[in-house]
């Protein structure tokens, strides 16, 4: 079977590579042509373009690179027609992938979508396009099945691939560089310059309150060490790059900017405070557009607040200290850890890639 897979980000490269690994087990004649990254290439894919050439984030960056984006879409369409895959597998990355899905559907190429775009949060109208151009959707969040059902679309819930990524990692022997003997408070201030500049100074302000702890920053690969150092007045604060999982494995507590990192932190059993602060105008617009009760994946999945979310004006030093105190106190800490057990169960257990691959092979055989 000829598979054409498109992943436009680092997380997509990880999850797509694990899916490919499982597809190869079930399909001895599997051949992959991909847009993705090094992990997909390592699974034997012919890599057309690396995701680093595709990742444009934010309204301004997209506008500035519009010609490149449109050119990439054109290259992708021509490449698909030239190689005539049996199935197109799209991994998240909706801005690009939904255009390609529509194109493939017009040429009667089967379209599978693994990891749904977060249309339940905003741009819900996209569901009508998905229904029209996607043959099978494989979702990773339990509430997504119910969401699609509201639009008469039956999708497959396969569980969250992060469970496997974290479980595989936790079973290995890993060491963390740059540590002392003090217990660790992990700081995950996000990956974009603007959010780091907003979040990191507030997170670092906690250091003077917790002198018996060491504070370690999880550096984003997209930023330089020098950029982080502009915010660090205390030489004791360390930054680690490409060691986020090592850091979470050792951390006592974490301050985390809203995003996938909130779920990763929970899956490593690290009590956390979720932090978010944006520009006043951007936040006001987002409040009108976003249709969810919570900003962290952890609370969205549980449908209740099990980790505290400090948003906008609530994100200040006083509240941050109050919540961090709770995380280091055995009673509230244990309540959160017990809730994490329930979270894992809701995520459907291990084996997301295996379940998705088995369903894909089954549907292709029908």
PyMOL commands that set and color helices and strands:
alter all, ss='L'
color gray80, all
select helices_A, chain A and resi 10-26+38-42+51-53+59-64+66-83+94-106+126-133+142-149+161-170+193-204+207-209+225-229+244-250+260-267+280-289+297-302+312-314+317-327+330-346+352-365
alter helices_A, ss='H'
color red, helices_A
select strands_A, chain A and resi 2-7+31-36+46-50+87-91+110-114+136-139+156-157+183-188+213-219+238-241+251-257+271-276+309-311
alter strands_A, ss='S'
color yellow, strands_A
deselect
rebuild
show_as cartoon
